[in-house]
């Protein structure tokens, strides 16, 4: 995933399209899909550990004649290869979606990464989810129809956010109290001095 984030999602995913399909007598390259990065938003881009964050679409996923499809999403730390969490969420009839997830428990830089899954395609199986960051071809395989050619357009969302640990507060420092003299009290007596 570091390769994807470092060079941009579209460039990283373009490697998926370089897989060739070999026929009985000749090898033929499938048409390269177009990777389109759509706009989405997060309820916050700086969160506390464990805080609930809502990701939602600004640009909708394309809705086909078969229906709106689903959104396959993952949470990655930018310095790690394996996703922290992943799931599939519904897309409404207009192609919009909304996902709520818990921020990771540790501080760092993270990315919500979503892929529009066209109607009729199954989401990637669990073993492909685990291999996705290590093997970019897994995403392409996940978005093919029974080993056929990649779809013409793959729509993706990439929404970065930061998890910040709450500031540590030192216990308040106290200074020792200065002794306070008691207030003067009048004494009922004659003075004992002359002057």
C-alpha positions as CSV (number, residue, x, y, z in Angstrom):
1,X,0.0,0.0,0.0
2,X,3.0,2.3,0.5
3,X,3.5,2.1,-3.2
4,X,-0.1,3.1,-3.9
5,X,0.0,6.0,-1.4
6,X,3.5,7.2,-2.4
7,X,2.8,7.4,-6.1
8,X,-0.9,8.2,-6.0
9,X,-3.7,5.7,-6.2
10,X,-4.2,6.0,-10.0
11,X,-0.5,5.3,-10.7
12,X,-0.3,2.5,-8.2
13,X,-3.4,0.8,-9.5
14,X,-2.3,1.2,-13.1
15,X,0.0,-1.7,-12.5
16,X,-3.1,-3.9,-12.1
17,X,-3.9,-3.4,-15.8
18,X,-0.5,-4.6,-16.9
19,X,-1.4,-8.3,-16.4
20,X,-1.7,-10.1,-19.7
21,X,-4.2,-12.8,-20.6
22,X,-2.5,-15.6,-22.5
23,X,-4.6,-17.4,-25.1
24,X,-3.8,-20.8,-26.6
25,X,-1.7,-19.4,-29.4
26,X,-0.9,-15.7,-28.5
27,X,-0.7,-13.4,-25.6
28,X,-3.1,-10.4,-25.7
29,X,-3.1,-7.4,-23.3
30,X,-6.5,-6.5,-21.9
31,X,-7.6,-3.0,-22.4
32,X,-6.3,-0.8,-19.6
33,X,-9.0,0.4,-17.3
34,X,-9.3,4.1,-16.4
35,X,-8.8,4.8,-12.7
36,X,-11.0,7.7,-11.6
37,X,-10.5,9.3,-8.2
38,X,-13.8,10.6,-6.9
39,X,-14.2,13.2,-4.2
40,X,-15.4,12.2,-0.7
41,X,-15.2,13.7,2.7
42,X,-14.6,12.8,6.4
43,X,-16.4,14.1,9.4
44,X,-13.0,15.1,10.7
45,X,-9.4,14.8,9.4
46,X,-7.9,14.9,12.8
47,X,-9.3,12.4,15.3
48,X,-8.5,11.0,18.8
49,X,-7.7,7.3,19.1
50,X,-11.0,5.3,18.9
51,X,-13.0,8.3,17.8
52,X,-15.9,7.6,15.4
53,X,-15.3,9.0,12.0
54,X,-17.9,9.1,9.2
55,X,-16.7,8.9,5.6
56,X,-19.2,9.8,2.8
57,X,-19.3,10.5,-0.9
58,X,-19.3,13.9,-2.5
59,X,-19.1,12.4,-6.0
60,X,-21.3,9.3,-6.3
61,X,-20.3,5.9,-7.6
62,X,-21.6,5.2,-11.1
63,X,-25.0,3.4,-11.0
64,X,-25.4,0.8,-13.8
65,X,-28.6,-0.7,-15.1
66,X,-28.1,-3.6,-12.7
67,X,-28.2,-1.2,-9.7
68,X,-26.0,0.9,-7.5
69,X,-23.4,-1.7,-6.4
70,X,-21.4,-1.5,-3.2
71,X,-18.4,0.3,-1.7
72,X,-15.4,-1.9,-0.7
73,X,-13.4,0.1,1.9
74,X,-10.2,-0.3,3.9
75,X,-8.3,1.7,6.5
76,X,-4.5,1.8,6.0
77,X,-1.7,3.3,8.0
78,X,0.6,5.0,5.5
79,X,3.7,3.2,6.9
80,X,2.2,-0.3,7.0
81,X,1.3,-2.9,4.3
82,X,-1.7,-4.6,5.9
83,X,-5.1,-2.9,6.3
84,X,-6.2,-2.1,9.9
85,X,-9.8,-2.8,9.0
86,X,-12.0,-3.4,5.9
87,X,-15.6,-3.9,5.0
88,X,-18.2,-3.5,2.3
89,X,-20.9,-0.8,2.6
90,X,-24.1,-0.1,0.7
91,X,-24.5,2.4,-2.1
92,X,-27.8,4.1,-2.5
93,X,-29.8,4.4,-5.8
94,X,-28.0,7.7,-6.6
95,X,-24.6,6.2,-6.0
96,X,-23.9,7.9,-2.7
97,X,-22.6,6.1,0.4
98,X,-21.8,6.7,4.1
99,X,-19.5,4.6,6.3
100,X,-18.8,5.1,10.0
101,X,-15.7,3.5,11.5
102,X,-13.5,3.9,14.6
103,X,-10.2,5.6,14.3
104,X,-7.2,3.4,15.1
105,X,-6.1,3.3,18.7
106,X,-2.6,4.6,18.0
107,X,-1.5,7.9,16.7
108,X,-0.3,8.3,13.1
109,X,-1.2,9.1,9.5
110,X,-4.0,6.9,8.0
111,X,-6.0,6.7,4.8
112,X,-9.6,5.7,4.2
113,X,-9.5,3.9,0.8
114,X,-12.7,3.0,-1.0
115,X,-13.5,1.3,-4.3
116,X,-16.9,1.3,-6.1
117,X,-17.9,-2.3,-6.8
118,X,-20.3,-2.4,-9.7
119,X,-23.6,-4.3,-9.2
120,X,-23.2,-8.0,-10.0
121,X,-19.6,-8.3,-8.8
122,X,-18.8,-10.0,-5.6
123,X,-16.6,-8.2,-3.0
124,X,-13.1,-9.7,-2.7
125,X,-12.9,-12.8,-0.5
126,X,-11.1,-12.5,2.9
127,X,-7.9,-14.0,1.6
128,X,-7.7,-11.4,-1.2
129,X,-8.3,-8.6,1.3
130,X,-5.3,-9.8,3.3
131,X,-3.1,-9.9,0.1
132,X,-4.4,-6.6,-1.4
133,X,-1.6,-4.3,-0.1
134,X,1.2,-6.8,-0.9
135,X,-0.1,-7.8,-4.3
136,X,-1.7,-5.0,-6.4
137,X,-3.1,-7.6,-8.8
138,X,-5.5,-8.7,-6.1
139,X,-7.5,-5.5,-6.6
140,X,-7.7,-6.1,-10.3
141,X,-8.7,-9.7,-9.8
142,X,-11.3,-8.7,-7.3
143,X,-12.9,-6.3,-9.8
144,X,-13.0,-8.8,-12.8
145,X,-15.9,-10.9,-13.7
146,X,-14.9,-14.5,-13.4
147,X,-11.4,-13.9,-14.7
148,X,-12.5,-11.7,-17.6
149,X,-11.2,-8.3,-18.6
150,X,-11.0,-5.5,-16.1
151,X,-13.9,-3.1,-16.2
152,X,-13.4,0.1,-18.2
153,X,-13.6,2.4,-15.2
154,X,-12.5,1.7,-11.6
155,X,-13.7,4.5,-9.3
156,X,-11.8,5.0,-6.1
157,X,-11.8,7.3,-3.0
158,X,-8.6,8.2,-1.0
159,X,-9.3,10.2,2.1
160,X,-6.3,10.9,4.4
161,X,-6.7,11.5,8.2
162,X,-4.5,11.9,11.3
163,X,-5.0,10.2,14.7
164,X,-3.5,12.3,17.4
165,X,-2.9,11.1,20.9
166,X,-4.5,13.3,23.6
167,X,-1.9,15.6,25.1
168,X,-0.4,14.3,28.3
169,X,-1.0,16.7,31.2
170,X,1.5,16.9,34.0
171,X,0.0,16.9,37.5
172,X,-0.4,20.5,38.7
173,X,2.6,21.7,40.7
174,X,1.9,23.2,44.1
175,X,4.1,25.5,46.0
176,X,4.2,25.2,49.7
177,X,1.9,27.7,51.5
178,X,3.6,30.6,53.2
179,X,2.7,30.8,56.9
180,X,0.2,33.5,57.6
181,X,0.3,35.5,60.9
182,X,-2.9,35.6,62.8
183,X,-4.8,38.9,62.8
184,X,-4.0,41.3,65.7
185,X,-6.3,41.1,68.7
186,X,-6.7,44.1,71.1
187,X,-5.6,43.4,74.6
188,X,-7.6,45.1,77.5
189,X,-4.7,46.4,79.7
190,X,-2.7,49.5,80.5
191,X,0.5,49.9,78.5
192,X,3.7,48.8,80.4
193,X,6.0,51.3,78.8
194,X,6.6,55.0,78.9
195,X,7.9,57.2,76.2
